[in-house]
């Protein structure tokens, strides 16, 4: 992936100015404008790279994962974990591999061109599918919303249209160039997961060879462990 905030995400806001009878100029932006800009922005990106941190919370327990994500059109992705060290996810348009060295296991998943798993959510088709499955609105009245660090982000709240597995609620933080920097999800299994992207770089030079995975000779291979939600 070329440098960009993953997985998830880009945004720009559309302003709709008009002049009232007194000549004052107002600018309006709707949540639909933002969603459209996110999808359009990402479709322009050839590749991206970013550091990621994932915080998973269940009841009072928290776990942390971190690493580096790289993406390149079309649907080429490399996720290298620093914690847990050595874990890796590699995908191209045909296959996805998940390597767990502590278990000496490789999950090998065939990918369909129209699939929309966690990893295709970082693609134009994945974003289209995400927003088609959720109702969405601004998370607060004032947009963009001022953050603790002094920056401003558009904040979107998403809720599943139909009850199903996955995330029933999602919140997104989007910069004024329509890139998703942070995502928070509440899963149906009771896990609350936060994904944060930093050091985002867009349109970086990523060789095709990094999106190929050589299965370790003694690793156990599990074929197609994931079932489509369709």
C-alpha positions as CSV (number, residue, x, y, z in Angstrom):
1,X,0.0,0.0,0.0
2,X,1.3,3.4,-0.7
3,X,1.5,5.6,2.2
4,X,-1.8,6.5,3.6
5,X,-3.6,6.1,6.8
6,X,-4.9,2.7,6.7
7,X,-7.1,0.7,6.5
8,X,-8.8,2.5,6.7
9,X,-9.3,6.3,4.6
10,X,-9.7,9.7,3.1
11,X,-11.9,12.6,3.3
12,X,-12.5,16.1,1.9
13,X,-15.5,18.2,2.5
14,X,-17.9,19.6,0.0
15,X,-19.1,23.1,0.6
16,X,-22.4,24.3,-0.7
17,X,-22.4,28.1,-0.6
18,X,-25.4,30.3,-1.1
19,X,-26.3,33.9,-0.6
20,X,-29.3,35.1,1.4
21,X,-31.3,38.2,0.8
22,X,-28.9,40.3,2.9
23,X,-25.9,39.1,0.9
24,X,-24.3,36.9,3.6
25,X,-22.5,33.8,2.3
26,X,-23.0,30.5,4.1
27,X,-21.3,27.2,3.6
28,X,-22.9,23.9,4.4
29,X,-21.5,20.4,4.4
30,X,-23.5,17.2,4.9
31,X,-22.4,13.8,6.1
32,X,-23.1,12.4,2.6
33,X,-20.7,14.9,1.2
34,X,-18.0,13.6,3.6
35,X,-18.7,10.0,2.7
36,X,-18.5,10.7,-1.0
37,X,-15.2,12.6,-0.5
38,X,-13.7,9.7,1.5
39,X,-14.5,7.2,-1.2
40,X,-13.4,9.5,-4.0
41,X,-10.2,10.4,-2.2
42,X,-9.2,6.8,-1.6
43,X,-9.9,5.9,-5.3
44,X,-7.2,8.4,-6.2
45,X,-4.5,6.8,-4.1
46,X,-2.2,4.3,-5.8
47,X,-0.5,3.2,-2.6
48,X,0.0,4.1,1.1
49,X,2.0,3.1,4.2
50,X,1.3,3.8,7.8
51,X,2.1,2.7,11.4
52,X,-0.9,1.2,13.2
53,X,-1.9,0.5,16.7
54,X,-4.9,-1.7,17.7
55,X,-6.4,-1.6,21.1
56,X,-8.9,-4.4,22.0
57,X,-10.9,-4.1,25.1
58,X,-13.2,-6.7,26.6
59,X,-14.7,-5.9,30.0
60,X,-11.7,-4.6,32.0
61,X,-9.0,-6.3,29.9
62,X,-7.0,-4.6,27.2
63,X,-4.6,-6.0,24.6
64,X,-2.5,-4.1,22.2
65,X,-1.1,-4.8,18.7
66,X,1.0,-2.6,16.6
67,X,3.0,-2.7,13.4
68,X,3.3,-1.4,9.8
69,X,0.7,-1.6,7.0
70,X,1.4,-1.2,3.3
71,X,-1.2,-1.1,0.5
72,X,-1.0,-1.0,-3.2
73,X,-3.7,-1.1,-5.9
74,X,-5.4,-3.4,-6.5
75,X,-6.0,-5.2,-3.2
76,X,-2.3,-5.8,-2.4
77,X,-1.7,-5.5,1.3
78,X,1.1,-6.3,3.7
79,X,0.6,-6.0,7.5
80,X,3.8,-6.6,9.6
81,X,3.2,-6.8,13.3
82,X,5.8,-5.5,15.8
83,X,3.5,-6.8,18.6
84,X,3.2,-9.7,18.5
85,X,6.6,-9.8,16.7
86,X,6.7,-11.7,13.5
87,X,3.0,-12.1,12.9
88,X,2.1,-11.2,9.3
89,X,-0.8,-10.7,7.0
90,X,-0.2,-10.7,3.2
91,X,-2.8,-10.4,0.5
92,X,-3.1,-9.9,-3.2
93,X,-6.2,-10.0,-5.4
94,X,-6.4,-13.7,-5.2
95,X,-5.2,-15.0,-1.8
96,X,-4.7,-13.8,1.7
97,X,-2.2,-15.4,4.1
98,X,-2.2,-15.0,7.9
99,X,1.0,-16.2,9.5
100,X,1.1,-16.8,13.3
101,X,4.7,-17.9,14.1
102,X,3.9,-18.6,17.8
103,X,1.6,-21.4,16.6
104,X,3.6,-22.2,13.4
105,X,0.3,-21.8,11.5
106,X,-0.6,-20.2,8.2
107,X,-4.2,-19.5,7.3
108,X,-4.6,-19.4,3.5
109,X,-7.8,-17.8,2.3
110,X,-9.0,-17.6,-1.2
111,X,-10.4,-14.1,-2.1
112,X,-13.3,-13.3,-4.3
113,X,-13.1,-10.2,-6.4
114,X,-16.3,-8.9,-4.8
115,X,-15.4,-9.9,-1.2
116,X,-15.4,-7.3,1.5
117,X,-13.5,-8.6,4.5
118,X,-11.6,-6.5,7.0
119,X,-8.8,-6.2,4.5
120,X,-10.9,-5.0,1.6
121,X,-12.3,-2.2,3.7
122,X,-9.2,-0.4,2.7
123,X,-10.2,-0.4,-0.9
124,X,-12.8,1.6,-2.9
125,X,-15.1,-1.4,-3.2
126,X,-14.7,-2.1,0.5
127,X,-15.6,1.4,1.5
128,X,-18.6,1.4,-0.8
129,X,-19.8,-1.8,0.9
130,X,-19.1,-0.5,4.4
131,X,-21.2,2.6,3.9
132,X,-24.0,0.6,2.2
133,X,-24.3,-1.7,5.2
134,X,-24.5,1.1,7.8
135,X,-26.6,4.1,8.6
136,X,-24.3,7.0,9.2
137,X,-24.4,10.5,10.6
138,X,-22.1,13.1,12.2
139,X,-21.1,12.1,15.7
140,X,-21.5,15.6,17.0
141,X,-23.2,18.9,15.9
142,X,-20.0,20.8,15.4
143,X,-18.0,19.6,12.4
144,X,-15.1,19.3,12.0
145,X,-14.7,18.5,15.7
146,X,-11.8,19.8,17.8
147,X,-9.6,17.0,19.2
148,X,-7.6,16.8,22.4
149,X,-4.4,17.5,20.5
150,X,-5.8,20.7,19.0
151,X,-6.4,19.3,15.5
152,X,-9.9,19.1,14.0
153,X,-11.4,16.0,12.5
154,X,-14.7,15.1,11.0
155,X,-16.3,12.4,13.2
156,X,-18.8,10.0,11.8
157,X,-21.0,7.5,13.6
158,X,-22.1,4.3,11.8
159,X,-24.7,1.8,12.9
160,X,-25.5,-1.5,11.2
161,X,-28.7,-1.5,9.2
162,X,-29.3,-5.2,10.0
163,X,-28.1,-7.2,12.9
164,X,-25.3,-9.5,11.9
165,X,-21.8,-10.5,12.9
166,X,-19.0,-7.9,12.9
167,X,-19.2,-4.4,14.2
168,X,-22.7,-3.2,15.2
169,X,-21.4,0.4,15.8
170,X,-18.4,2.2,14.3
171,X,-16.9,5.7,14.8
172,X,-14.5,7.2,12.3
173,X,-12.2,10.2,12.6
174,X,-11.4,11.8,9.3
175,X,-8.9,14.6,8.5
176,X,-9.8,17.6,6.2
177,X,-8.1,15.8,3.3
178,X,-10.6,13.0,3.8
179,X,-8.3,10.4,5.1
180,X,-9.4,8.1,8.0
181,X,-6.9,8.4,10.8
182,X,-8.8,6.5,13.5
183,X,-11.7,4.0,13.8
184,X,-13.5,2.6,16.8
185,X,-15.8,-0.4,16.6
186,X,-18.2,-2.2,19.0
187,X,-18.4,-5.9,17.9
188,X,-21.4,-8.2,18.4
189,X,-19.2,-10.4,20.6
190,X,-18.5,-7.7,23.2
191,X,-15.1,-6.6,22.0
192,X,-14.4,-2.9,21.6
193,X,-11.6,-2.3,19.1
194,X,-9.7,1.0,18.3
195,X,-7.5,1.3,15.2
196,X,-5.1,4.3,15.0
197,X,-2.9,5.2,12.0
198,X,0.1,7.4,12.2
199,X,3.0,8.4,10.0
200,X,0.8,8.1,7.0
201,X,2.5,8.3,3.6
202,X,0.6,8.3,0.3
203,X,1.7,7.1,-3.1
204,X,4.9,5.6,-2.0
205,X,7.0,3.2,-4.2
206,X,6.1,-0.3,-3.1
207,X,7.6,-3.3,-5.1
208,X,5.1,-6.0,-6.1
209,X,7.4,-8.6,-4.5
210,X,6.5,-7.7,-1.0
211,X,2.9,-8.9,-1.5
212,X,4.0,-12.5,-2.1
213,X,4.2,-14.9,0.8
214,X,6.4,-18.0,1.0
215,X,4.9,-20.4,3.5
216,X,7.5,-21.7,5.9
217,X,8.4,-25.4,5.2
218,X,7.2,-26.7,8.5
219,X,4.2,-24.5,9.1
220,X,0.7,-26.0,9.2
221,X,-1.6,-24.7,6.5
222,X,-5.3,-24.1,7.2
223,X,-7.2,-23.6,4.0
224,X,-10.1,-21.1,3.8
225,X,-10.8,-20.7,7.6
226,X,-13.1,-17.6,7.1
227,X,-16.7,-17.8,6.0
228,X,-18.2,-15.0,4.0
229,X,-20.9,-13.1,5.7
230,X,-23.0,-13.0,2.6
